[in-house]
Amino acid sequence: MSDTHEHSVAFVRTTEIPQQPAPMNAVGPVKWMRENLFPTWANSLLTVAAIYVIYLILSATLPWILGGLWTTSSLAECREVLQGKSAACFSVLTERWNQLLFGFKYPSEMYWRPTVALVLMFVALAPVLFFDLPRKLLIVTVLYPFVAYWLIWGGTVFIPIFALAGFAVAYVVYSRFVAKNFALALFGGIAAAMVFWYISSFIVAAIAPETPLLEAVPSRDLGGFMLNMMLGLTCVSLSIPLGVALALGRQSSMPLIKWICVVFIEFIRGVPLITLLFVASVMLAYFFPPEATVDLFLRVVIMITMFSAAYIAEVIRGGLAALPKGQYEAADSLGLDYAQAMRLIILPQALKISIPGIVNIAVGLFKDTTLVSVISMFDLVGMIRGPILASTDWNGVYWELLGFAALLFFVVCYGISQYSQWLERRLATDHR
């Protein structure tokens, strides 16, 4: 009886069972492959087919890439060394790298200037792209365009100084009248800057030294991938605020401003970019005073900026339309005027929603900078199609040059795309 009672008591362990490792098919690479590559029979077949296609491509291209030559001086010498074998002639990259990056007219002894401007660009963009950094660093961002202009173009230092002062005058006028009338403050600031720059042009002509600190380089001497970067960065930076203004103007209650913005947006969106580039090259100079000498680079910047701003305006207008009406009513209930409501409540939310569309246009705009080659501007593609392939030494080298161009554009565009995805996750644009 006692034995039965003694054995009927449940046994309780005084120590934990040692933790066992998870099954191999539930963790690590095996789990990832099972869930992503081989979840079903259909997906497994597609995975195997894709691996086979990748194998065929790599088996044909890797020997061609790995067996490439880097030290010959011409395509004929490459073919002589290869003796009929199929391999890349990367010597064109080592031979003409300076032309691919800086163009064939930019002085070689001044390559350090655009290189320093490129390094400073990352420093200037950091406070804007990563808002956890101290806000005091924004002063570098504000000063960078003027410093970069002086580094790349050279000439007298008074030109960027007076250009910066003109923006300061515009901001003072804008902040003075923005509380009374937003449109008056905006156009008043622009007018004040224009008048200041017009007057300062005579001052610069009078006090500019004959031997500037940095030798002046004409804009027509810019070329290579440097030109693509300058056009892309400048036009994107200018088109975003212009697109915001156009989007707000299209929703304005003032009929004149609204219809001006509507006509501008619809006209620009209905014209191909290459047509606008030809207009910039041939016709835009007629819209300036006869004595004005507006170089081609500035004219192209104006046209590309107008083109991208029209598309960005529609993206931002979609973001504004996606906001619930209660956000506008909340701003009114707080007693905010139009400028305050847009700056503090409406635009931050609309811009978060519009991030994917803005980035899509920015990537497309950067790739479209290669179209300037059709108006005799020697960007990266223009250098390949023009001076390099026209030379007898490298006539016939296509895959190596175009592959190098594709790699440069891919690195920049992929970096922009990855940053936008990080920014979306950081800002939680899905409003969870």
Buried (B, 14 or more C-beta within 10 A) or exposed (E): EEEEEEEEEEEEEEEEEEEEEEEEEEEEEEBEEEEEBBEEEEEEEEBEEEEEEEEEEEEEEEBEBEEBBEEBEBBBBBBEBBEEEEBBBBBBBEBBEEBBBBBBBBEEEBBEBBBBBBEBBEEBBBBEEEEEEEEEBBEBBEBBBBBBBBBBBBBBBBBBBBBBBBBEBBEEBBEEBBEEBBBEBBBBBEEBBEEBBEEBEEEBEEEEEEEBEBEEBEBBBBBBBBBBBBBBBBBBBBBBEBBBBBBBBBEBEEEEBBEBBEEBBEEBEEBEBEEBBBBBBEEBBEEEEEEEEBEBBBBBBBBBBBBBBBBBBBBBBBBBEEBEEEBBEBBEEEEBBBBBBBEEBBBEBBBBBBBBBBBBBBBEBBBBBBBBBBBEBBBBBBBBBBBBBEBEBBEEBEEBBBBBBEEBBEEBBEEBBEBBEEBBEEBEBEEE
